[in-house]
Amino acid sequence: MGSLAGRDLISIADLSAAEITEVLDVASALKAGADPGRPLAGRNLAMIFQRPSNRTRVSFEVAVRHLGGHPIPLFNSEIQIGERESTADISRILDRYVDGIVARLSHHRDLVTMARSARGPVVNAMTDREHPCQVLADCLTIRELLGHLAGARVCYVGDGNNVCTSWIYAATLLGIDLRVVGPEGYEPHPVVLERADVLAGGHSPVRHSHEAAESLEDAEIIYTDVWTSMGQEAEQQQRRDDFARLQVNDGLLAQAPPTAKVMHCLPAHRGEEITDSVLDGPQSVVFDQAENRLWAQEALLSLIFSGELQNGRTAGRGSVIPS
């Protein structure tokens, strides 16, 4: 361990395939009962929530405490990013008090500014552009189900949003056969696809289509997300109309092998992108997937903070060397 020590995680594309595998290996060991030690002993982590949170806040808080650290939740009503103070100033001040920042922000550009302004590690707990910690947990779930990631056949049904972006990068790095299915006008951003091609040396395994049937016929995983994300509320009815034929329901599920498993990053809008019968049905692994947020994030934090004092990133900020 140690390749991630002191590192930021802004995009899942910041990691190599070997580093993602390292995170997943540690997560699996922690989930099986391995002692993580106390790499966060004497450390304080600021946790900024500009957007509402359930899984992200609880899983990160529990992970920090498991590792011996002290999480400090901060909400936008308290710090008012870009209003009461600039993003850079908030980051510089927090950097004098804490050993790292976990941030769930509305705008990716603010996260980039925060990382550039801090000496300590900054972890992306979601922005409008990416959701890397979610996809680390997703990869852990799929590896548990299939025993492998390379060649896994994943059909992502939905918007080319932040989760989709992180999925495209992860699939490219890990050799996952990712098929993205969505209506016209909701494709992944061309810049994302171009970056994926660069990561893959011009041969990204990601495919995009507007029809689900062909992508589903041999799918091992069917993955969906909300049609309307935070900040898109004015588009809600239009999105409902545009995505209606791609609802993950019993009919859509019947187009895939009966062994296919269903995943959703939650929160689910039941009756919109997914039906109760699928979400609560025998092919759903959604709540196992949600649990894995804890293990993936605990592993990530453990690797980022293991040995960090030795490379001087936290020198002078009052941290205690883990025993």
C-alpha positions as CSV (number, residue, x, y, z in Angstrom):
1,M,0.0,0.0,0.0
2,G,1.1,3.6,-0.4
3,S,0.6,4.6,-4.1
4,L,-2.4,6.7,-3.1
5,A,-0.8,8.3,0.0
6,G,-1.5,12.0,0.1
7,R,-3.3,12.0,-3.2
8,D,-6.5,13.9,-4.2
9,L,-9.3,12.0,-5.9
10,I,-11.1,14.5,-8.2
11,S,-11.9,12.1,-11.0
12,I,-11.9,8.3,-11.2
13,A,-9.6,8.9,-14.2
14,D,-7.0,10.2,-11.7
15,L,-6.5,6.5,-10.8
16,S,-4.8,3.8,-12.7
17,A,-6.4,0.3,-13.2
18,A,-3.9,-1.0,-10.6
19,E,-4.8,1.7,-8.1
20,I,-8.6,1.0,-8.5
21,T,-7.9,-2.7,-8.0
22,E,-5.9,-1.8,-4.8
23,V,-8.8,0.1,-3.4
24,L,-11.2,-2.8,-4.2
25,D,-8.8,-5.3,-2.6
26,V,-8.5,-3.3,0.6
27,A,-12.3,-2.8,0.6
28,S,-12.9,-6.5,0.3
29,A,-10.5,-7.2,3.1
30,L,-12.2,-4.6,5.4
31,K,-15.6,-6.0,4.6
32,A,-14.4,-9.5,5.5
33,G,-13.3,-8.2,8.9
34,A,-9.7,-7.2,8.4
35,D,-8.4,-4.7,11.0
36,P,-7.8,-1.3,9.2
37,G,-5.5,0.0,11.9
38,R,-5.8,3.7,12.7
39,P,-4.4,5.6,9.8
40,L,-6.6,8.5,10.7
41,A,-5.7,8.6,14.4
42,G,-5.4,12.2,15.5
43,R,-6.6,13.4,12.1
44,N,-9.6,15.7,11.4
45,L,-11.4,15.6,8.1
46,A,-13.7,18.4,7.0
47,M,-16.8,17.1,5.1
48,I,-18.5,19.7,3.0
49,F,-22.1,19.1,1.9
50,Q,-23.3,21.8,-0.5
51,R,-25.8,19.2,-1.8
52,P,-28.1,17.1,0.4
53,S,-26.7,13.8,1.4
54,N,-27.8,10.5,3.0
55,R,-25.5,7.6,1.9
56,T,-22.5,9.9,1.3
57,R,-22.5,11.6,4.7
58,V,-23.2,8.5,6.8
59,S,-20.8,6.2,5.0
60,F,-18.0,8.7,5.0
61,E,-18.5,9.6,8.7
62,V,-18.6,6.0,9.7
63,A,-15.5,5.2,7.6
64,V,-13.5,8.1,9.2
65,R,-14.4,6.9,12.7
66,H,-13.6,3.3,11.8
67,L,-10.1,4.6,10.8
68,G,-9.7,6.5,14.1
69,G,-10.4,10.0,12.8
70,H,-12.8,12.8,13.5
71,P,-15.2,13.9,10.8
72,I,-16.4,17.5,10.8
73,P,-19.6,17.9,8.7
74,L,-20.0,21.4,7.2
75,F,-23.2,22.4,5.3
76,N,-23.6,25.2,2.8
77,S,-25.8,27.2,5.0
78,E,-22.7,27.6,7.3
79,I,-20.0,28.3,4.7
80,Q,-21.9,29.5,1.7
81,I,-19.4,28.6,-1.0
82,G,-18.7,31.5,-3.3
83,E,-21.0,33.9,-1.4
84,R,-19.8,34.4,2.1
85,E,-16.2,33.4,1.1
86,S,-14.5,32.3,-2.1
87,T,-14.0,28.6,-2.7
88,A,-10.2,29.1,-2.6
89,D,-10.3,31.0,0.7
90,I,-12.5,28.3,2.3
91,S,-10.1,25.7,1.2
92,R,-7.0,27.6,2.4
93,I,-8.6,28.2,5.9
94,L,-9.8,24.6,6.3
95,D,-6.3,23.4,5.2
96,R,-4.9,25.1,8.3
97,Y,-7.3,23.3,10.6
98,V,-7.8,19.8,9.2
99,D,-5.9,17.0,7.5
100,G,-8.1,16.6,4.5
101,I,-11.4,17.6,2.8
102,V,-14.2,15.4,1.5
103,A,-16.5,17.6,-0.6
104,R,-19.9,17.1,-2.2
105,L,-20.4,20.2,-4.3
106,S,-22.7,21.5,-6.9
107,H,-20.0,22.6,-9.4
108,H,-17.0,20.5,-10.3
109,R,-15.0,23.7,-10.9
110,D,-15.3,24.5,-7.2
111,L,-13.8,21.1,-6.3
112,V,-10.9,21.7,-8.6
113,T,-10.3,25.1,-7.1
114,M,-10.5,23.6,-3.6
115,A,-8.0,20.9,-4.4
116,R,-5.6,23.4,-6.0
117,S,-5.8,25.6,-2.9
118,A,-5.2,22.9,-0.3
119,R,-2.0,21.1,0.7
120,G,-3.9,18.1,2.2
121,P,-5.9,15.6,0.2
122,V,-9.3,16.5,-1.3
123,V,-11.8,13.8,-2.2
124,N,-14.7,14.2,-4.6
125,A,-17.8,13.0,-2.8
126,M,-19.9,14.1,-5.9
127,T,-20.1,17.0,-8.2
128,D,-22.2,17.8,-11.2
129,R,-19.5,16.2,-13.4
130,E,-18.4,13.1,-11.6
131,H,-19.2,10.7,-8.7
132,P,-16.0,8.5,-8.4
133,C,-16.7,7.1,-4.9
134,Q,-20.0,5.7,-6.1
135,V,-18.4,4.0,-9.0
136,L,-15.7,2.5,-6.8
137,A,-18.5,0.9,-4.7
138,D,-20.2,-0.2,-7.9
139,C,-17.1,-1.9,-9.1
140,L,-16.7,-3.6,-5.8
141,T,-20.3,-4.9,-6.0
142,I,-19.8,-6.2,-9.6
143,R,-16.6,-8.0,-8.7
144,E,-18.3,-9.6,-5.7
145,L,-21.1,-10.8,-8.1
146,L,-19.1,-11.9,-11.1
147,G,-15.7,-12.6,-9.7
148,H,-14.1,-10.2,-12.2
149,L,-14.4,-6.8,-13.8
150,A,-12.5,-7.1,-17.1
151,G,-15.1,-8.1,-19.7
152,A,-18.1,-7.7,-17.4
153,R,-21.1,-6.8,-19.5
154,V,-22.8,-3.7,-18.0
155,C,-25.8,-1.9,-19.5
156,Y,-26.2,1.6,-18.1
157,V,-29.7,2.8,-18.9
158,G,-30.1,6.6,-18.3
159,D,-28.7,10.0,-18.7
160,G,-25.1,10.7,-19.6
161,N,-24.7,12.4,-16.2
162,N,-22.0,12.5,-13.5
163,V,-22.4,8.8,-12.5
164,C,-22.3,7.8,-16.2
165,T,-19.1,9.9,-16.7
166,S,-17.3,8.1,-13.8
167,W,-18.6,4.8,-15.1
168,I,-17.2,5.5,-18.6
169,Y,-13.7,6.3,-17.1
170,A,-13.8,3.2,-14.8
171,A,-15.0,0.9,-17.6
172,T,-12.2,2.2,-19.9
173,L,-9.5,1.7,-17.3
174,L,-10.7,-1.7,-16.2
175,G,-11.8,-3.2,-19.6
176,I,-15.5,-3.4,-18.6
177,D,-17.9,-3.9,-21.6
178,L,-20.0,-0.8,-20.9
179,R,-23.1,-0.1,-23.0
180,V,-24.7,3.3,-22.3
181,V,-28.4,3.5,-23.4
182,G,-30.3,6.8,-23.5
183,P,-32.6,8.9,-25.6
184,E,-31.3,11.3,-28.2
185,G,-30.0,14.5,-26.6
186,Y,-28.9,12.8,-23.3
187,E,-25.7,11.2,-24.5
188,P,-22.4,11.3,-22.6
189,H,-20.5,14.6,-23.3
190,P,-18.2,14.3,-26.3
191,V,-15.3,15.5,-24.1
192,V,-15.9,12.6,-21.8
193,L,-15.8,10.1,-24.7
194,E,-12.7,11.7,-26.1
195,R,-10.9,11.4,-22.7
196,A,-12.0,7.8,-22.5
197,D,-10.5,7.1,-25.9
198,V,-7.2,8.7,-24.8
199,L,-7.2,6.6,-21.6
200,A,-7.8,3.5,-23.7
201,G,-5.2,4.3,-26.3
202,G,-7.9,4.9,-28.9
203,H,-9.9,1.7,-28.1
204,S,-12.4,2.5,-25.4
205,P,-14.7,-0.4,-24.7
206,V,-17.7,1.9,-24.1
207,R,-20.6,1.9,-26.6
208,H,-23.6,4.3,-26.7
209,S,-27.0,3.6,-28.3
210,H,-30.6,4.9,-28.2
211,E,-32.2,1.5,-28.1
212,A,-31.9,-1.0,-25.2
213,A,-32.7,-4.4,-26.8
214,E,-29.3,-5.2,-28.3
215,S,-27.4,-4.0,-25.2
216,L,-29.6,-6.0,-22.9
217,E,-29.6,-9.4,-24.6
218,D,-26.4,-10.7,-22.9
219,A,-26.1,-8.1,-20.1
220,E,-24.8,-9.3,-16.7
221,I,-25.6,-6.0,-15.0
222,I,-28.4,-3.5,-15.6
223,Y,-27.6,-0.1,-14.1
224,T,-29.8,2.9,-13.9
225,D,-30.0,6.3,-12.2
226,V,-32.5,9.1,-11.8
227,W,-33.7,10.8,-14.9
228,T,-33.6,14.3,-13.3
229,S,-30.6,15.2,-11.1
230,M,-30.3,18.0,-8.7
231,G,-30.3,21.3,-10.5
232,Q,-32.4,20.0,-13.4
233,E,-35.8,20.3,-11.7
234,A,-37.1,22.7,-14.4
235,E,-36.5,19.9,-17.0
236,Q,-38.3,17.2,-15.0
237,Q,-41.5,16.7,-17.1
238,Q,-39.6,16.8,-20.4
239,R,-37.1,14.2,-19.0
240,R,-40.0,12.0,-17.9
241,D,-41.4,12.1,-21.4
242,D,-38.1,11.5,-23.1
243,F,-37.0,8.6,-20.8
244,A,-40.3,6.9,-20.3
245,R,-39.6,4.0,-22.8
246,L,-36.4,3.2,-20.9
247,Q,-37.9,2.7,-17.5
248,V,-36.3,-0.3,-15.8
249,N,-39.4,-2.4,-15.3
250,D,-40.4,-6.0,-15.7
251,G,-40.7,-5.7,-19.5
252,L,-37.2,-4.2,-19.9
253,L,-35.8,-6.7,-17.5
254,A,-37.3,-9.5,-19.6
255,Q,-35.0,-8.5,-22.5
256,A,-32.0,-9.5,-20.5
257,P,-30.8,-12.9,-19.2
258,P,-32.7,-14.0,-16.0
259,T,-29.3,-14.1,-14.2
260,A,-28.8,-10.3,-14.8
261,K,-28.6,-8.2,-11.7
262,V,-30.0,-4.7,-11.3
263,M,-28.1,-1.8,-9.8
264,H,-29.1,1.8,-8.9
265,C,-26.9,4.4,-7.2
266,L,-29.9,5.8,-5.2
267,P,-31.9,7.7,-4.3
268,A,-34.5,6.1,-6.5
269,H,-37.5,7.8,-7.9
270,R,-39.8,4.8,-7.7
271,G,-42.2,4.6,-10.5
272,E,-40.0,6.8,-12.8
273,E,-36.7,5.3,-13.8
274,I,-37.3,2.0,-11.9
275,T,-40.4,0.2,-10.6
276,D,-40.9,-1.2,-7.2
277,S,-41.2,-4.7,-8.6
278,V,-37.6,-4.5,-10.0
279,L,-36.0,-2.5,-7.2
280,D,-37.4,-4.8,-4.6
281,G,-37.2,-7.9,-6.7
282,P,-34.9,-11.0,-6.7
283,Q,-32.5,-9.6,-9.3
284,S,-31.9,-6.3,-7.4
285,V,-28.6,-5.9,-5.6
286,V,-29.2,-2.2,-4.9
287,F,-28.9,-2.3,-1.2
288,D,-25.7,-4.5,-1.2
289,Q,-24.4,-1.8,-3.6
290,A,-25.3,1.0,-1.2
291,E,-23.5,-0.8,1.7
292,N,-20.4,-1.0,-0.4
293,R,-20.1,2.8,-0.4
294,L,-18.8,2.4,3.2
295,W,-16.2,-0.3,2.4
296,A,-14.9,1.4,-0.8
297,Q,-14.6,4.8,0.9
298,E,-13.0,3.4,4.0
299,A,-10.5,1.6,1.8
300,L,-9.8,4.8,-0.2
301,L,-9.3,6.9,2.9
302,S,-7.0,4.3,4.4
303,L,-4.8,4.2,1.3
304,I,-4.7,8.0,1.0
305,F,-3.7,8.6,4.7
306,S,-1.5,5.5,5.2
307,G,2.1,6.9,5.4
308,E,1.0,10.4,4.6
309,L,3.0,11.9,7.5
310,Q,6.1,10.3,6.1
311,N,5.9,12.4,2.9
312,G,5.3,15.6,4.7
313,R,1.9,16.5,3.4
314,T,0.5,17.1,7.0
315,A,3.6,18.3,8.7
316,G,2.9,21.2,11.0
317,R,-0.8,20.7,11.3
318,G,-0.8,18.9,14.7
319,S,-1.5,15.4,13.5
320,V,-0.5,12.4,15.6
321,I,1.6,9.6,14.1
322,P,-0.7,6.5,14.0
323,S,0.4,3.7,16.4
